[in-house]
Amino acid sequence: AVVSTQSTGDFGKYGKSSGEFWGVNGLCSHINGDILVVDSDNNCLSVHSSDGRFISVFGRKGAERWEFLYPHSVATDEVGNVFVSDWGNHRIHIMDKKLLPYLEKESHML
């Protein structure tokens, strides 16, 4: 899917606060039109509207459930499930289309 913003053509700024980017490593569009951005250095998945407005952030640095250690990429499937690869913790985090965590699979093959 193509990700675009209608206001200025880009969004975000460099930083460590919610909605800011420190190390963007991947992005994709969600089934609802939002833009999902995985930030490896901020150890989070941030959600932005299609025009770039910050909505929410998921995760923080760590090894517990819904904590990340250098998340690497984000993808969605045809029904809106979201998959975030967590490189440092060797696992995949999975959210449903409402962005609610519902399953976590451990993997050492990432």
N, C-alpha and C positions, 0 to 999 in steps of 0.2 A: 504494500500500500504506500501511497505517496503521502509524505508529511509536509504540510505547508502552513504558514501563518499568514493571515490576511492583513495584519496591521503593518509591520515593518519588515517582514521577511526573515526576522530572527528574533530570538528571545533568550532571556536568562543573562546572568552575569557571573563572573568568577567569584567564588567564595565558599564558605563552609556552612552557611545558614540554610534553613529550609528554603527550597526553591532556587538555590544558587548551585553552580557547578564547579567542581574541583578537578574531576577527571572523568568526563563523559566517555563511556566505552561502548555504548550502544543505545539505540532507540527504535521504537516502532509505533505504529498507530494502533489504537484499541478499537474494538468493534463499535464503541460509542462515539468515536471521533477524537477522543483524548490522545495526547502524546505521552508515551511512557519512556522515561529516560533512566538508564542505569548509570550510576556514578561510582566508579571503582574507588576513588579516593575518599569520597564522602560515605562510602559503604551503604548506599541506599538506592531505592527505586523511587523516582519522583514522578508525579502525575501533573500534567499541564493540559489546559483546554486547547482546542484546536487553534486558538489565537495566541497561545503562549502563556496565558495567565496561570500562575501556580495554583494547584488545587490541594495536593497533599503529598506526603512522603511516607514511605514504608521502610522499616529497617534501621539498623545502626550497626556499628562495628561490634563483632563478637561471634561466638560459636553456638549460641542458644537458638531456639526456634525463632525464626524471622529476624535473625541477626546475620549480617553478611561479613565476609572477609574477602574483599576485592571481587564484588560481583562483576561478571564479565560481559554478559549479553542478556537481551530480553527479546521474547517473541510471543506471538499470540497464535491461536488456532482459529479455525473457521467459526467456532461457537463463542469465542471471546475469552477462553481460558488464557491465562498469562503464565509464562515460564521464565524464570530468572535463573541463569546459571551462576552459582556461587563458587568461583574458582578456588579460593583459599580454604573453604570448608568442604569441598568435594561433594557438592550436592546440588539438586535442582529444587527451587521453591516454586510451588504451583498455586495460583489463585484462580478463583472462578471469575466469571464475567463481571460480577459485582465488585471485584477486587478484594474478595474475602479469601483468606488462606483456607484451603481445605485438604491439602495433601502435601506431604514432603517425602521425597524419595532420596535415599542416600545413594551416591554413586562415586566411584573412584575412577571413572573413565572420562571425566571432563578434561 
